[in-house]
Amino acid sequence: MKVKEADILIVPGYTNSGPEHWQTRWQSKLSTARRVEQTEWTKPVREDWTASVANAVNEAERPVVLVAHSLGVAAAVQAIPQFKKPVAGAFFVAPPDVSNPEIRPRHLMTFGPYSRDPLPFPSIVIASRNDPFCAFDVAEDIAAAWGSLFIDAGEAGHLNQDAGFGPWPEGSMTFAKFLTELKQP
């Protein structure tokens, strides 16, 4: 699949992705990419966030490719039952452990637990060995349950701007390869 054949939905996490975050950079470079906006970025409500993702998918004109980071992954996965349009694939980065009672802020737990059912479309999960929001083995287990290709990002923190992932050329190359392998749903 080519970029022009898909609606690429950028799904940021808690507090949104800033101007130097890789998601924002990709959005500016991918001609069919648009951000899923949330009404409240700092006090996420599961029902509102999942509705925003589902609405964006259902309004798409082409097959959708989700590009989600952190809590955006949880919102996207929780929204799947509401999708009425086809999703060609999902590129999930740094999913948080929304079942961990120690996660902060606490309201992130309202997005859990994750479904353990295989996803109805191809997906990649990229996780870090030292992500403060999710233990590596938990991310690996989630990816296995979903039937996702799992990629070990090494010691990469939360794979965000604060961890040095503004420009993320490895991620961009991985996404480009993933996109070319997707089929029209």
N, C-alpha and C positions, 0 to 999 in steps of 0.2 A: 504494500500500500504506500502511496505517496502522500505527502503533506496535503496537497490540494484535494485529495480524495477523502479526507477525514475532517471532522470537527474535533480539534484538539482542545479538551477542557482542562485548564489548569485549576487544580483544587488545592489551595493553600491550607495550612493548618492554623492553629491557635495564633492569634495576633496578625495573621496575614503574612505574606512574604514581601519584605522590603525591596527597595529599588535595586539593590545589589545582589539579591538572592537569585540563585540559578533559575527558579521558576519564572521570575519577572524577566530575566534576560532571555529565556527561551520564548516567553510570550511575545516579546518584541521582535524576535527573529523568525518565528513560525507564522506564516501568513494566515493560517486558518485557526490560530490559537486564540482563545478568549478565557478570561478568568471567571470562575464561579464566585460571585460576590456574596458575602454574608452580611446580614443586617448588623450583627453584633460580633465583632472579631474577638473581643476580650472576655465575653461572657457567653460562650457557645452553648446553645440549646440544641440537643440532638435532633428533635423534630424539625426545627427551623433549618438547621444545616443540611439534613438529609433532604428536606423538601427543596432547598436551593439547588442541590446537586441533581436531584430527579428532574426538576423543571428544566435545568440546562440541558440535560440529556434528551428529554422529551421534546424540546424546542429545536433540537439540532436538525440540520438539513441533510447532513451526510452521516455516515457511520461515525461513531464517537470513539476517540481514544482518550482515556483518562490519564492525567499526569498529576498524581496526588502526593503530597508531602505531609508527614506527621498526622495531625488530627484530620486532615483532609482525606487520608486513607480510610480512617474509621468512618467518616461521613459518607464517603463513596460506597464502601462496602455495606453500610447499613441502609443505603438508598436503593440498592439493587432490586428489591421487590417492587419498587415504584417505577422502574424503568419500563417505558412503553416503546422505546426506539432501540435499535440495535447498538450494542457496544462491541467494537472490534477488538479492543484490548485495553489493558490497564498497566501503567508504569507506576508502581507504588514504592515510595522512598521513605525510610525511617518510620514505619508504623509504630505508634506508641502502644505500650502495654496498658490498655484501658481496663483491664481486670485487676491491676495491681493497686491495692488499697493505699500504697505509699505514694502514688503518682500525685504530683502537684502541678497546677491547681487541681483540687479535688473534683471539681465538676467535670473534668475530663473522663472520669469513671462512668459518667452517665452515657457515654458512647459505647460502653461494653455490655456484655462480652461480645467478642467477634463471633460470627457464624463459623462453624467448623465445616460447612458444606463446601464442596469444590465450587469455584467461581464459574459462571456460565460463559466465560470468554478467556482467551489467553492473557497471562499476566506475568509480570516480573515483580519480585520484592527485593529491594536492595536495603541491607541493614549493616550497621556498624557494630564492631565488637565492644565499643565503649560509649554507646548511646545512653545518656542519662535517663531517657524516657522509656527504654525497653532493653531488657537483657537480650543478648545475642541469641541464646537458645530459645527464648520465647518467640522472637521474630522468625527464626528458622522453623519452629513448630507451626506457627501461623501460616507461613508460606507453604509448608507441606500439606496442611489441611486444605488450603485453597487450590492446590495443584499448580502453584506458581513456580516459575523458575526462580531460584534463590541465588542472589549474588552477595558475596561477602565483601564489604567495602573496607575491611580492615579497621584500623583505629581511626575512625573518621568522625567521632562525636555524633551530633544529631544531623549531620549532612546538611547544614544550613550555613548562612552567611557567617554567623558567629564562629563556626567550626572551620571557616576558610573556604566554604563552597559557594562563592559568588560565581565566578567562572568555574565551571565544572566540566572540562572537556571530556573526561572519561565518561561521565554521565550522558553527555550529549551524544557521544559516539555509540554508547550502549542503546540509547533511545532510538537513534537513527537505524541501527541494525534491527532492533525490535520492530520498528515501524515497517521496514521493508519486508519483514517476514509475515506480517499480518495479512489475512485474507478478508475480502469483503464479506460481512456477515449475511 
